[in-house]
Structures are given as C-alpha cells and as structure tokens.
Amino acid sequence: MAGMDEQRVTGGGGPPWRRRYGPPWHREPDEGTRGSRWPWRSTVLLTLFVLAGSGFSAHFQHGDRAPLDAFGRVLLIVASGLLLWRHRHPVAVVFGTAGATAVYLGAGYPYGPVFLAVAVACFSAVVAGHRRAAWTAVAMLWAAQVLVSAWLYRWLPPAGDGPGSVDQEIVVTTWIMVIVTFAEVARVRREQWARERAERARRTQRRADEERLRIARELHDVLAHSISVINVQAGVGLALLDSDPEQARTALTTIKAASKEALGEVRQVLDTLRAPGAAPRTPAPGLDRLPELVEQAVSAGLTVTVEGEPPRLAPGTDLAAFRIVQEALTNVVRHSGSRVARVRVGRDDSGSALSLRVDDDGPAAAAGADAGGSGNGLAGMRERAAALGGTIEAGPRADGGWRVLAVLPLRVKEDR
C-alpha cells in the first residue's frame, strides 16, 4: 500500500493539458516518442505554402527575377522537404535547407516564402541544442545573399541584373535577425520549462520520501511498543500458566488490550494511505494519553513515575511528544536491566520549548539495543524532533543508567 501511495504522489508532472497541448518548446514529450514520429503534416503544408507563395510572388517580380521553372520548384521542394528530418537530424537539415535556399537565390529566382523553411529548420536546431550549427548555417546563407547581390550578380541570372538595393539587404537581414531571435527565445523558454519540470519532480520525490519516512516512523512506534508489551506479558503468562493461572489470565488480558490498540493505530495509518488528504477517523494520540502509556509500561513490569504537566501543544508537536515518550519507555522495557523509569514533562528553562526527559537506572540488558543512537527507534525520534526544529539527546548518564532528553519548540513554522 505504501507503494500505491508513492505511485499516487509521484505520478504528477503538471496538468495534462500543458503536457500534451502546450507550445512545442514547453511540451513534455511522451516517453519513446521523441525522434520516432515524422512531422508529415507540417512538412507537406509548409511545402505547399512555399510553392504557392513563391509562384504568386513570381507574378509580381516578372522581369526583375528569373522565371520560376522546374529547377526552381525542385529547390523549393528540397528546402522544405528536408524539414521532414528536422527532429532526427536538426544539424544536417538546417545546413541542407540553408544551402538549397542559397542556390535558389543565387539562381535569381523570385523572392518569396522560401525563407520560412530556413526559419523552421533554424528553430528546430536551436531548440534541440545545436545553436552554433544553426547560427553558422544562417550566417552562411546571409553571406551568400550579400555576395550574390553585391558581386556575383554579374555572372548569375537573370541577365542584366544590377546590384541589390539597400532596402533589399535590410529586409533580408531583418528576416534573419527575426529568425535567430525567435529561435533563441524559444530555446530559453524551453530550458526554463525543463528546469521547472525537474524542480517539480525533485519536490514530488522529496514529498514521497518524507511520506515514506513518516509512515515508517508511525508503524515502528506503534508496533515496537505494543509488541514489546505483548512479548513481556506472553513470557509472564507462560511462566505462570501452571503455578498462578489467575496472574497468567491477567497477562493474557493485557496482551489482548495491547494488540487491540496496536491494530487500531495501524488501521488509522493505513486509512490515511487509502484516502489521502481525508481527515483521520480518530484523533492522533498526544500527551493526554500519557497515563495509558504508563499503564502499559506498568503491565510490562516497569515502575513509572511522571513529573510535571505538559503545556498546550500543537497537534504535530503533541503527536511527536507522545511517540518520543512511547519509544523511550519501549526501549526501557526491551533493553534496560532496570525496572524503574522516570518521565518528566514541562517547559525548558527558556519557557519557549517543551522538555521531555525519560530516565532509567539500569544498564543495557541485551545486545542489539538502541544504545548510541544506532537503532531505528532513536533514529525515528531524531527525525520527528528535527522535523519540528527540536533536538534529541540519548545516552548513558554519568551516574549510571540511560537518559533520553527531547526539546521541542512550542510554536512550529509550517513549511508550505
């Protein structure tokens, strides 16, 4: 179920309309589709537009430019048809389109929408990350245009053609600048969108990791405490089954109550996974249930004394404080040779934080204890405290025994 929740949390990536129908420099390509689809429609439409537009322009430039013959139309088809490969081979396409356009202009054919094919090829190359190749191809086309209109026109068709006018060169240069500028703007927007998408993915993954840690802490705290009580009482029941059946019955009753409580808390955690965002059916435990913790510890063979009264706490701080005391008492039951524990609750010296202290007087009674803070229990306590901006200290006391000291701020700033 945790895996299902993780899938739900990490399955984002932006609204579907933006992923599928946004501009081409924003669109998130589906996995496996990049480079596998051929842009047939756009290429055919653009080729037809270039052919029709150039034929229309030839009527207005009759006598000034060479007539648009079969060779000129072949050059237009080549310049536009190469765009079919613009997603797979953007560098080759931008140079091929620029070369075909340069030959078209050098042959004296009429000006028209032939520059549109160069614009699309340049745009595709820049967006794909080949800026230098796109700039080089467009610069070569511009240099060829300037060379033809300023010098080579003497030997190239149409016959009797003169040097290009200043207005003509300004128009061509403006076209080229517009092409490069538009392509660069699209590239910047695409890179910005890619960074935003990566940041969203990192935030989503971080939330999923935090959710997994939260669930692991809750399950550990619930199960470790309850199973420890059950284990102790089961041992008592087995030992007294024949000699003191009444005491064995009491141990079994404690086992039943502890297991019922554990099942209820585990069910609450699982309900949160099944209905994310919904309010829990039962309130989260807090320090108001400290007497229940003490009663369970007593039933496990501890003598527990409680000092102080907890101040009014926020729900998150109240839950963390409850779990910390629960885990500390569980460690005394499982790992300490002492059967006496003392819990002190109150404000710290500054009055701005909650202080929790759990002491026991005995040495470690078994290997594998959480001494030194290497176990999951103390790691979970530290994570809870750190999430609220608090601290946890756990270690042996100078006079013997073990101490867990937690300091949690009373006012917690929520991270939105």
N, C-alpha and C positions, 0 to 999 in steps of 0.2 A: 504493500500500500504506500509505503514511503516512495517507492519507485514511481507509482502512479502520480503522487503529488509532485514529485520532481519533474515528471513529464509535463504536468499541467503548468508548473511555474516557469519552466524553461522553454515552453512552446511558443513564446511571443515572437517579437521581431518586427513589431509595427503593425498598423492597421492593414487589412488585406487590400483595400483599395489603393493604398500607397505602394504596397509591394508589387502589385500587378499592373496598375494602370497609371503610375506616376510617369513623369518625363523620363526619357531614356537615360539621362545621366543620374537620375535618382532611383531608377527601378532596380529592385533586387532580383537578379536572375535566379530562376529555379535551378536546383542542383542538376547538373548534367546537361543543361540546355545551352550554355554558353558555347559558341562555336559549332553547335550541331544543327542549328536552323539556318536556312538560306533566306535572305531578305528578297524573295522573288517579287512580291507585290510592289514594294517601294522602288526596287530597281527598274521594273518594267514601266511603272508610272512615270518615274523620272526620265527614263529614256524616251518615252513617247512625248513627254513635255519638251525635252530638249530638241528633239527632231521637229516638232510642230513649231516651237518658238523660233528656232533658227530659220526654218522655211518662211515664217511670217516676217522675220527681220530681213531676210534676203530681198523681199519686195521693196523695202524702204531704202536699201543700200545698193540697189541695182545701178551699175555703172561706177560706183565707188569701190566696191569689193568684187572679188571673183564670184561668179555664179556658183550656187551650191549644187555640185554634181554628185555622182555616185561615190567618188572617193571621199568627198567631204562628209557625206552621210555615214560612210563606214567609220570615219574618225569619230564622229559624234556617238555612234553606237558603241565603239570601243571605249571611249572615255566614260560613257555612262554605264555600259555593261560590266566594266571591271568592278563596279560597286557591289556586285553580287558576292564578291570575296572580301568585302571590307571588314567583316568581323573575324575572318580566319587569318587573313594576311594584310593587315592595315598598311604596313610599310610599302609592300610591293604595289598595292592598289593606289596609294597616294602618289607614288612616283610614276606609275603607269598612266594614271589619269592626267597628271600634270604634263607628261611627255606627249600624250595624244593631243591635248589641248594646245600645247606649244606648236606642234606640227600643223594643227588646224589653223592657228593664227598665222603661222609662217607661210602657209599656202595662200593666204589672202582671202580666206572665206569670210563671210559676214559675221560681225559681232552679234552675240545673242546670249541665250541662257547657257552656253557651254561652260561658263564659269561656275554654274550651280553644281556640276559634277565634281569639280575641284573642291568646292566648299564642303560637300558631303564627305569626300574622301579625307580632307584635312581634319574635319571634325572627328571622324571615326578614329583617325590615327592619334590625335591629341588625347581624346578621351581614353583610348587604350593604353596611354602612357608613352607613346612614341612622339614626343614633342619635337625633338631635334630633327627627326626624319620629315615630319610634316612641315616644319619651318624651312628646311632645306629644299624640299620639293616646290613649295610655293615661291621661295626666293629664286629658284631656277626658272620657274615659269615667268616671273616678273622680269628677270634679267633677259630672257629670250624675247619677251614682248618689247622691252626697251631697245634691244639690239636690232630687232626687225624694223621697228618704226623709225629708228634714228639712222640706220646704216644699211642693213641688208635689203631694204625695200627696193633698192636699185636693181637687184638681180632676181627678186621674187615677184610672183604675181600679186595683184593684177598689173598689167603693163601700164606704164605712165603714172604709177602711184607715187605720191610725194611723201615727205616725212610726216610722222604723226604730229598732231596738234598738241598743244599744252593741255587743252581741255580733255582730250582723249586720254593722255597719260594720267591726268588727275583722277579721271573716272576709274581707270584700271587699278591705279594704286589704292584708291579708296576701297574698291571691291576687295582687294587682297587684305587690306588692314581690317576690314569688317570681318572677313573670314577668320583671320587669325585671332582677332579679339573675341569673337563669339565662341570659337573653339576653346580658348583659354578660360573664359568664364565658365563654360560647361565643365571643363576639367576641374577647376577649383571647387565648383559646387559638388561635383561627384566625389572628390576626395573628402570634402566636408561631410557629405552624407555617409561615406564609408566610415569615417571616424565616429560619427554619431551612432551608426549602427553597431560598431564594435563596442562603444561605451555602453550602449543599451544591453548588449549581450553580456558584458562584464558585470553590469549591475544585476541582471537577471540571474547569472550564475552565482553572484555573491549572495543574493537573497535565497537562492536554493540551498547553498551551503549553510547559511545561517539557520534556515528552517530544518535542515537535517540535524545540525548540532542541537537545536532546541528540542527536537523530538527525541534524540538520543539521550539528552540530559534528563528529560521528563521520565522516559521509560526506565533509565538507570536508577533514578532516585526512587521511583515508585517500587520497582521490582526488588532492588537491592535491600531496601529497608524491610519490605514485607516478607521477602523470602528469608532474610536473616532471622526475623522473629519466628517465622514458621519452622525454620531449621532448629532453632533453640528449643522451641516448645515440642517439636517432634522428638528430639532427644530426651527431653524430660518425660514425655508420655511413654516412650519405650522403656525408659529406666524404671518408671513407677507403675507400669501396667499390671504387674503381678503383686507388688508389695503395697501399693497405695492406689487402688483403682479410682478413688474419688479425685485425687490430685491429677491422675492421668486424664480423667474426664475434663478437668479444668484446662489442662494443656490443649486438649483437642478443641475445646470451645474457643480458646484463644486463636488456634490455627484457623478455625472456620471464620472468625471475625476478621483476622488479618487478610486472609485470602479474599474475602468478600470486598473489603476496602480496596485491595490491590486491583481486583477485577473492575471495580467502579472507576478508579482513576485511569486504568489502561483504556477502558471504554471511552472515557472522556477525551483522551489523546487521539484515539482512532476516529471518534466522531469529528474532531477538528480536521482530520485528513479527508474524511468523506464529504464534508460540507465546508469547504474553505471559505473563510470570511463570515460564517454564521456565528452567532453568539453561542457559547457553550451552554449545555443544558443545566449544569450545576456550576456554582461559583468556584473559582480557583482557590485552593487552600491558602491560608495565611496564618499569622501568628496567633489568631484567635483559636486555632486548633492545637496550640501548644500543649494543652492538657491531654489531648488524645495521644500525641507523641510520647509524652511522659508515661501515660498508662501503658502504651505498647512496650516501651523500654522496660518498665517495671515487670510486665508479664514475661519479658525475656530474661529476667534475673538481675536487672540493674536497680540501683537505688539512685534516684534522680532528684536533685533539688533545683528549684528555679528561683532566681532573684530578679527583681525589677519588673517594670511594666513597659510593654512596647508602646511607643508613641503612635499617633495616627500615621498610616503609611499609604502610599500609592499602591494600586493593585500589583504592579510589576515588582516593586520593592518588597511588598508583603509576601508574594509567592517565592521570591528568591530567598528571603529570610527564612521562611518555613522550610524550603528544601535544604538550605545550608545546615540548619539545626538537625533536620531529619538525617542528613548524610553523616553529620558528626556523631550523632548517637548510634547510627548504624555501625560506624567504624569502631566505636567503643564495644558494642555487642560482639562484633566479629573478630576484632584484632587485639583488644586490650585484656590484660590479665586482671584489671581492676573491675570491680562490680559496682563502683560508685562513680557518678558523673554529676557535674555541676553546670548549670546553664545560667548565664547572666545576660539580661536583655535591658537595654536602655540607650540613652543618648551618649555620644562620646564627649570628651572634655570641651570641645568647641560648641556643642549643642546643635550642630548642623547636620549630624550624621547619626545613623543607627549603629550601635555597637552590639555585636553578638559574640559571646565567649563561651566555649564549651571545654571543660577541663575534666580529665580523669587522672587517677593517681597511679595507675599500674603500667608496667612495661608491656611491650608487644607480646602477645601470647601465641602468635602463629606466624609462619612465613607467608609472604605474599601480601602483607598489609600494605596500606597506602602510605606508610611512613615515607617521609621525604618528598611527598607530593608526586609520586610516580604513577599512582593508580588513577583509574577513570573517575572515581568519586571526587577526589580532591581537584582533579582537572576540571570536572564539571562545576564544582563550587567556584573555582577561579574564573571560569568563563561567565558564570552568572554575575559574579561581582564586577568583573571587567565590563560587561555589557551595560551596567548601571553607573559606571565610573567609580566603583568601590575597589576595595582590596581584601585579600585573604592572606592570613599568615597561619601556617600549620607546622608544628614541630615540637620536639621534646622541651619540657620546662627545665629550668636549672635545678629545681628541687625534685626532679623525677616526674614521671607521668607525661601526658601529652596535652597540648592546647591547640584549639582552633579559634582564631580571632578574626572576625569579619567586620569591616567598616563599610556601610552602605550609605550614600547620600540620601537625605530625606526628600530632596527635590531633584528629579531626574529630567534632563533635557531630552526630549524625544527627537530621534534622528529621522527626519522626513525624507 
